[in-house]
Amino acid sequence: MSWIRPVANGLRTDHPFPGLPFINDERLPLDNPDAIERTGRNQGEGLWGRTDPLPGGGWVAFTTETKNRAYAWAVHQHPTHGRTVLLIHDKDMSSLHHDWMYGRNGFLYRHGGYWWDGTAWHRPGQVVDRAYEGYDARPVKDAITVTAADLLHHPADPGNARIAKIADFTAPKEPLPHWRDHLALWAASRRPGSLPLERCVIDLRAPELQPDRLVDRTGLAQIAGLALDDLPHPKYGRRSLPVPQTETAVGPRWSEPVARDWAEEYRRTHKLRTLLSGTTTFGTQQPLGLVADHNRLTKILGDSLEDAASRQPKRGLGRDKTKPEQSAAQLAWWPAAALSDDTDGFIPVAALRTTLVEAVIGGLAEDVERAGKTNRTSVSLGDIQRDVVKLLDWYILREPDGAPVLFGEICLLARVRLGLEPRDVGDLLRRSLRLGSELDRKTVNALLDLALPPSARKTEDC
């Protein structure tokens, strides 16, 4: 997931982001999302606005700030937990809109993407769960929600703070010192009927976020089981690393659970190919299916070349001859690769994947229908047909990187179309592959531990 860092709080927000200044937002019609949208939408080049209702009630609204076009206002109105008013960089508007509308990752974000949905804090989404078309939601252990009332329980002097104006605003590079004074000024500016300070969420505290428990790049590499040099480059590969919980003078720092989540997803996306790869006659690593196809074609062509050579008259012994098996290996490579090349291959691999998904879903639909006819409350899932398992094998052995998408789509459609739990579908896939796959039981278990969505794995596997 992406994490958008705001640059300031609107004065009328209910949930101030710690360390950021407060800006006078009087010009913003906070009770009228359509008017917020109209402030920027189609009002000139470089201006934009948008509003949408939230699925569970409430709404979001965005607009470019017309007096300072580098920034935009973002407003989240929750039916129970009040409003969040943030000033963000204008270029971040669409990303935050997506997170609030479709991310299923709450509406308050702190410490590099830790999020709150109104009931609990969760870690940044990193482990993909394709059965739910999102990230696996992982609660923060022993999290404590810090409210405005908690912070203002200690003395603060609002006279040392000020409310910024948008026209000449420039985003600060560092958190404001003595921010509690600014919070006190915000609290003194609250209007009658505003959300009580006891319900105004500021931050979270958790053991895993204590500074002395955060890890650096070396710790991240150790948790992931990688050499430090194998981590994405800190400058050029930063987007491939998890968002840090904090930045220090010597580099980023991550919480250990965030590092473990990132390592889990990294292993899922990088180890499948290693698990299902073999060595070709040329000494390169390729998917097991491609190696098998190449070896088989090499044998066929090698036998043909030897047979042809045996029928030719023998010539001088001084000439350097290429052995038939070497020629066969060279000739067989591209036909073998073409069998599973989805761009222009003999077999349409993407179409095969779709067919496999529908074949498995069709079998599950029959099980659901059978349970309905017999008025059973639970559905007994029969084994996947062996011919379908054989094709699953063929696909996985030639497209190991596609296994998570294949299994994820099966679990997603089974949940959405048939109301089946991903975990039950995952158990069926595990059982059927153990019975019918060419792969041994250990490899099948390792494959499914890596490729199944988190919600389709057993609890002890997660």
TAZIGI-V673759 format. One record per residue. N is the residue number from 1. RES is the residue in one small letter. PSI is psi as a letter, one per 30 degrees, with the letter a starting at -180 (none if undefined). NEAR is the number of other ideal C-beta (glycine too) atoms within 8 Angstrom. Layout:
BEGIN
n:N res:RES psi:PSI near:NEAR
n:N res:RES psi:PSI near:NEAR
END
This chain:
BEGIN
n:1 res:m psi:l near:10
n:2 res:s psi:l near:5
n:3 res:w psi:j near:9
n:4 res:i psi:k near:10
n:5 res:r psi:j near:4
n:6 res:p psi:l near:11
n:7 res:v psi:f near:10
n:8 res:a psi:l near:14
n:9 res:n psi:k near:15
n:10 res:g psi:k near:14
n:11 res:l psi:f near:13
n:12 res:r psi:g near:9
n:13 res:t psi:l near:11
n:14 res:d psi:f near:10
n:15 res:h psi:i near:11
n:16 res:p psi:k near:12
n:17 res:f psi:k near:9
n:18 res:p psi:k near:9
n:19 res:g psi:f near:6
n:20 res:l psi:l near:13
n:21 res:p psi:l near:9
n:22 res:f psi:k near:15
n:23 res:i psi:k near:14
n:24 res:n psi:j near:10
n:25 res:d psi:g near:11
n:26 res:e psi:e near:5
n:27 res:r psi:f near:5
n:28 res:l psi:j near:13
n:29 res:p psi:i near:7
n:30 res:l psi:f near:10
n:31 res:d psi:g near:3
n:32 res:n psi:j near:7
n:33 res:p psi:e near:11
n:34 res:d psi:e near:7
n:35 res:a psi:e near:8
n:36 res:i psi:e near:17
n:37 res:e psi:e near:14
n:38 res:r psi:f near:9
n:39 res:t psi:e near:13
n:40 res:g psi:f near:14
n:41 res:r psi:k near:11
n:42 res:n psi:h near:3
n:43 res:q psi:g near:9
n:44 res:g psi:l near:4
n:45 res:e psi:k near:3
n:46 res:g psi:g near:6
n:47 res:l psi:k near:13
n:48 res:w psi:l near:12
n:49 res:g psi:l near:15
n:50 res:r psi:k near:11
n:51 res:t psi:k near:11
n:52 res:d psi:k near:8
n:53 res:p psi:k near:5
n:54 res:l psi:k near:12
n:55 res:p psi:e near:3
n:56 res:g psi:g near:5
n:57 res:g psi:l near:5
n:58 res:g psi:a near:10
n:59 res:w psi:l near:9
n:60 res:v psi:l near:15
n:61 res:a psi:k near:14
n:62 res:f psi:k near:17
n:63 res:t psi:k near:16
n:64 res:t psi:k near:14
n:65 res:e psi:j near:13
n:66 res:t psi:f near:8
n:67 res:k psi:f near:5
n:68 res:n psi:i near:9
n:69 res:r psi:f near:9
n:70 res:a psi:f near:5
n:71 res:y psi:l near:16
n:72 res:a psi:l near:15
n:73 res:w psi:k near:16
n:74 res:a psi:k near:17
n:75 res:v psi:k near:16
n:76 res:h psi:j near:10
n:77 res:q psi:j near:12
n:78 res:h psi:k near:13
n:79 res:p psi:f near:7
n:80 res:t psi:e near:5
n:81 res:h psi:g near:11
n:82 res:g psi:a near:12
n:83 res:r psi:k near:11
n:84 res:t psi:k near:13
n:85 res:v psi:j near:14
n:86 res:l psi:k near:14
n:87 res:l psi:k near:15
n:88 res:i psi:l near:14
n:89 res:h psi:k near:9
n:90 res:d psi:e near:12
n:91 res:k psi:f near:4
n:92 res:d psi:g near:10
n:93 res:m psi:e near:14
n:94 res:s psi:e near:6
n:95 res:s psi:e near:9
n:96 res:l psi:e near:13
n:97 res:h psi:e near:13
n:98 res:h psi:e near:9
n:99 res:d psi:e near:13
n:100 res:w psi:e near:11
n:101 res:m psi:e near:9
n:102 res:y psi:f near:5
n:103 res:g psi:f near:10
n:104 res:r psi:h near:7
n:105 res:n psi:h near:14
n:106 res:g psi:a near:9
n:107 res:f psi:f near:11
n:108 res:l psi:k near:9
n:109 res:y psi:k near:10
n:110 res:r psi:l near:10
n:111 res:h psi:h near:9
n:112 res:g psi:g near:12
n:113 res:g psi:g near:12
n:114 res:y psi:k near:15
n:115 res:w psi:l near:14
n:116 res:w psi:k near:14
n:117 res:d psi:g near:9
n:118 res:g psi:f near:8
n:119 res:t psi:e near:3
n:120 res:a psi:l near:8
n:121 res:w psi:k near:11
n:122 res:h psi:l near:14
n:123 res:r psi:l near:13
n:124 res:p psi:k near:13
n:125 res:g psi:k near:14
n:126 res:q psi:e near:12
n:127 res:v psi:j near:12
n:128 res:v psi:k near:11
n:129 res:d psi:j near:14
n:130 res:r psi:f near:13
n:131 res:a psi:f near:13
n:132 res:y psi:g near:11
n:133 res:e psi:h near:6
n:134 res:g psi:a near:9
n:135 res:y psi:k near:11
n:136 res:d psi:k near:11
n:137 res:a psi:j near:8
n:138 res:r psi:j near:9
n:139 res:p psi:l near:9
n:140 res:v psi:k near:14
n:141 res:k psi:k near:8
n:142 res:d psi:h near:6
n:143 res:a psi:k near:11
n:144 res:i psi:k near:7
n:145 res:t psi:k near:9
n:146 res:v psi:k near:10
n:147 res:t psi:l near:12
n:148 res:a psi:e near:13
n:149 res:a psi:e near:10
n:150 res:d psi:e near:8
n:151 res:l psi:e near:12
n:152 res:l psi:g near:12
n:153 res:h psi:f near:5
n:154 res:h psi:l near:6
n:155 res:p psi:k near:3
n:156 res:a psi:l near:10
n:157 res:d psi:j near:8
n:158 res:p psi:f near:11
n:159 res:g psi:f near:5
n:160 res:n psi:g near:6
n:161 res:a psi:l near:12
n:162 res:r psi:l near:4
n:163 res:i psi:k near:10
n:164 res:a psi:l near:10
n:165 res:k psi:k near:8
n:166 res:i psi:e near:13
n:167 res:a psi:e near:6
n:168 res:d psi:g near:6
n:169 res:f psi:k near:12
n:170 res:t psi:k near:4
n:171 res:a psi:k near:8
n:172 res:p psi:k near:9
n:173 res:k psi:f near:3
n:174 res:e psi:l near:4
n:175 res:p psi:k near:8
n:176 res:l psi:k near:10
n:177 res:p psi:l near:4
n:178 res:h psi:h near:8
n:179 res:w psi:f near:10
n:180 res:r psi:e near:10
n:181 res:d psi:e near:13
n:182 res:h psi:e near:13
n:183 res:l psi:e near:14
n:184 res:a psi:e near:13
n:185 res:l psi:e near:13
n:186 res:w psi:e near:13
n:187 res:a psi:e near:11
n:188 res:a psi:f near:7
n:189 res:s psi:f near:8
n:190 res:r psi:k near:7
n:191 res:r psi:l near:6
n:192 res:p psi:k near:3
n:193 res:g psi:f near:3
n:194 res:s psi:l near:8
n:195 res:l psi:k near:8
n:196 res:p psi:k near:7
n:197 res:l psi:f near:11
n:198 res:e psi:f near:7
n:199 res:r psi:g near:10
n:200 res:c psi:j near:14
n:201 res:v psi:k near:11
n:202 res:i psi:e near:12
n:203 res:d psi:a near:8
n:204 res:l psi:l near:14
n:205 res:r psi:k near:7
n:206 res:a psi:k near:11
n:207 res:p psi:e near:7
n:208 res:e psi:f near:10
n:209 res:l psi:g near:12
n:210 res:q psi:k near:7
n:211 res:p psi:e near:6
n:212 res:d psi:f near:4
n:213 res:r psi:f near:10
n:214 res:l psi:l near:13
n:215 res:v psi:l near:13
n:216 res:d psi:a near:10
n:217 res:r psi:e near:10
n:218 res:t psi:e near:8
n:219 res:g psi:e near:11
n:220 res:l psi:e near:16
n:221 res:a psi:e near:12
n:222 res:q psi:e near:8
n:223 res:i psi:e near:11
n:224 res:a psi:f near:12
n:225 res:g psi:h near:6
n:226 res:l psi:l near:8
n:227 res:a psi:k near:5
n:228 res:l psi:e near:8
n:229 res:d psi:f near:4
n:230 res:d psi:f near:6
n:231 res:l psi:k near:13
n:232 res:p psi:k near:8
n:233 res:h psi:k near:7
n:234 res:p psi:f near:10
n:235 res:k psi:e near:5
n:236 res:y psi:f near:5
n:237 res:g psi:g near:10
n:238 res:r psi:e near:9
n:239 res:r psi:f near:4
n:240 res:s psi:f near:5
n:241 res:l psi:l near:13
n:242 res:p psi:l near:12
n:243 res:v psi:k near:8
n:244 res:p psi:l near:10
n:245 res:q psi:f near:12
n:246 res:t psi:l near:10
n:247 res:e psi:k near:6
n:248 res:t psi:l near:7
n:249 res:a psi:f near:2
n:250 res:v psi:g near:4
n:251 res:g psi:l near:8
n:252 res:p psi:l near:11
n:253 res:r psi:k near:12
n:254 res:w psi:l near:15
n:255 res:s psi:l near:13
n:256 res:e psi:e near:12
n:257 res:p psi:e near:11
n:258 res:v psi:e near:14
n:259 res:a psi:e near:15
n:260 res:r psi:e near:9
n:261 res:d psi:e near:14
n:262 res:w psi:e near:14
n:263 res:a psi:e near:12
n:264 res:e psi:e near:10
n:265 res:e psi:e near:11
n:266 res:y psi:e near:10
n:267 res:r psi:e near:11
n:268 res:r psi:e near:13
n:269 res:t psi:f near:9
n:270 res:h psi:f near:8
n:271 res:k psi:f near:9
n:272 res:l psi:e near:15
n:273 res:r psi:e near:10
n:274 res:t psi:e near:8
n:275 res:l psi:e near:11
n:276 res:l psi:h near:12
n:277 res:s psi:l near:11
n:278 res:g psi:l near:9
n:279 res:t psi:k near:6
n:280 res:t psi:l near:11
n:281 res:t psi:f near:7
n:282 res:f psi:f near:6
n:283 res:g psi:g near:5
n:284 res:t psi:l near:6
n:285 res:q psi:k near:7
n:286 res:q psi:l near:10
n:287 res:p psi:k near:14
n:288 res:l psi:e near:10
n:289 res:g psi:e near:11
n:290 res:l psi:e near:14
n:291 res:v psi:e near:13
n:292 res:a psi:e near:10
n:293 res:d psi:e near:12
n:294 res:h psi:e near:16
n:295 res:n psi:e near:9
n:296 res:r psi:e near:9
n:297 res:l psi:e near:12
n:298 res:t psi:e near:13
n:299 res:k psi:e near:9
n:300 res:i psi:e near:10
n:301 res:l psi:e near:12
n:302 res:g psi:e near:13
n:303 res:d psi:e near:8
n:304 res:s psi:e near:9
n:305 res:l psi:e near:11
n:306 res:e psi:e near:9
n:307 res:d psi:e near:8
n:308 res:a psi:e near:8
n:309 res:a psi:e near:8
n:310 res:s psi:f near:6
n:311 res:r psi:f near:5
n:312 res:q psi:k near:6
n:313 res:p psi:k near:3
n:314 res:k psi:k near:3
n:315 res:r psi:a near:4
n:316 res:g psi:k near:4
n:317 res:l psi:f near:3
n:318 res:g psi:f near:3
n:319 res:r psi:k near:6
n:320 res:d psi:j near:3
n:321 res:k psi:k near:4
n:322 res:t psi:k near:6
n:323 res:k psi:k near:6
n:324 res:p psi:e near:10
n:325 res:e psi:e near:8
n:326 res:q psi:e near:8
n:327 res:s psi:e near:12
n:328 res:a psi:e near:16
n:329 res:a psi:e near:13
n:330 res:q psi:e near:7
n:331 res:l psi:e near:8
n:332 res:a psi:f near:13
n:333 res:w psi:e near:10
n:334 res:w psi:e near:6
n:335 res:p psi:e near:9
n:336 res:a psi:e near:12
n:337 res:a psi:e near:11
n:338 res:a psi:f near:10
n:339 res:l psi:e near:12
n:340 res:s psi:g near:14
n:341 res:d psi:j near:9
n:342 res:d psi:f near:8
n:343 res:t psi:e near:4
n:344 res:d psi:h near:4
n:345 res:g psi:l near:12
n:346 res:f psi:f near:4
n:347 res:i psi:k near:7
n:348 res:p psi:j near:7
n:349 res:v psi:e near:14
n:350 res:a psi:e near:7
n:351 res:a psi:e near:7
n:352 res:l psi:e near:12
n:353 res:r psi:e near:13
n:354 res:t psi:e near:8
n:355 res:t psi:e near:9
n:356 res:l psi:e near:13
n:357 res:v psi:e near:12
n:358 res:e psi:e near:8
n:359 res:a psi:e near:11
n:360 res:v psi:e near:11
n:361 res:i psi:e near:13
n:362 res:g psi:e near:8
n:363 res:g psi:e near:12
n:364 res:l psi:e near:14
n:365 res:a psi:e near:10
n:366 res:e psi:e near:9
n:367 res:d psi:e near:12
n:368 res:v psi:e near:12
n:369 res:e psi:e near:8
n:370 res:r psi:e near:8
n:371 res:a psi:e near:11
n:372 res:g psi:e near:8
n:373 res:k psi:f near:6
n:374 res:t psi:g near:6
n:375 res:n psi:h near:4
n:376 res:r psi:k near:8
n:377 res:t psi:f near:2
n:378 res:s psi:l near:5
n:379 res:v psi:k near:9
n:380 res:s psi:j near:7
n:381 res:l psi:j near:10
n:382 res:g psi:l near:6
n:383 res:d psi:k near:8
n:384 res:i psi:k near:12
n:385 res:q psi:k near:8
n:386 res:r psi:e near:8
n:387 res:d psi:e near:6
n:388 res:v psi:e near:12
n:389 res:v psi:e near:14
n:390 res:k psi:e near:9
n:391 res:l psi:e near:12
n:392 res:l psi:e near:13
n:393 res:d psi:e near:13
n:394 res:w psi:e near:10
n:395 res:y psi:e near:14
n:396 res:i psi:e near:14
n:397 res:l psi:f near:12
n:398 res:r psi:f near:13
n:399 res:e psi:i near:12
n:400 res:p psi:e near:13
n:401 res:d psi:f near:8
n:402 res:g psi:f near:11
n:403 res:a psi:e near:13
n:404 res:p psi:e near:16
n:405 res:v psi:e near:9
n:406 res:l psi:e near:15
n:407 res:f psi:e near:16
n:408 res:g psi:e near:13
n:409 res:e psi:e near:10
n:410 res:i psi:e near:13
n:411 res:c psi:e near:17
n:412 res:l psi:e near:12
n:413 res:l psi:e near:11
n:414 res:a psi:e near:13
n:415 res:r psi:e near:14
n:416 res:v psi:e near:6
n:417 res:r psi:e near:8
n:418 res:l psi:f near:11
n:419 res:g psi:g near:5
n:420 res:l psi:k near:12
n:421 res:e psi:k near:6
n:422 res:p psi:e near:15
n:423 res:r psi:e near:10
n:424 res:d psi:e near:10
n:425 res:v psi:e near:17
n:426 res:g psi:e near:16
n:427 res:d psi:e near:10
n:428 res:l psi:e near:12
n:429 res:l psi:e near:14
n:430 res:r psi:e near:12
n:431 res:r psi:e near:9
n:432 res:s psi:e near:11
n:433 res:l psi:e near:15
n:434 res:r psi:e near:9
n:435 res:l psi:e near:9
n:436 res:g psi:f near:11
n:437 res:s psi:l near:10
n:438 res:e psi:f near:4
n:439 res:l psi:k near:8
n:440 res:d psi:l near:5
n:441 res:r psi:e near:6
n:442 res:k psi:e near:6
n:443 res:t psi:e near:10
n:444 res:v psi:e near:13
n:445 res:n psi:e near:9
n:446 res:a psi:e near:9
n:447 res:l psi:e near:15
n:448 res:l psi:e near:14
n:449 res:d psi:e near:9
n:450 res:l psi:e near:13
n:451 res:a psi:f near:11
n:452 res:l psi:k near:14
n:453 res:p psi:l near:17
n:454 res:p psi:e near:9
n:455 res:s psi:f near:11
n:456 res:a psi:g near:13
n:457 res:r psi:l near:13
n:458 res:k psi:l near:8
n:459 res:t psi:e near:5
n:460 res:e psi:f near:4
n:461 res:d psi:f near:6
n:462 res:c psi:none near:7
END
